[in-house]
């Protein structure tokens, strides 16, 4: 199944993420290599995060996100995951 992620960043996220960025990117790379993460990144103004996942369940995606250092350190302030149907 495919899932879409929408979330928000904390204020001043670009500065606050600096000490956690390497761990965050390494975790995303592992997810990509495992075939779970299709794409993920911030909006141009760095207020929201968008991602696409392919996983067995919504709970699996939510667990990956809640384990991410950005969530644990409050860089991401809200995360919403929705089942997604790719039309094209």
Secondary structure, DSSP 8 states (H G I E B T S, - for coil): -EEEEEEEE-TTHHHHTGGGHHHHHHHHHHHHHTT-EEEEEE-TTSSEEEEEEE-S-HHHHHHHHHHSHHHHTTSEEEEEEEEE----
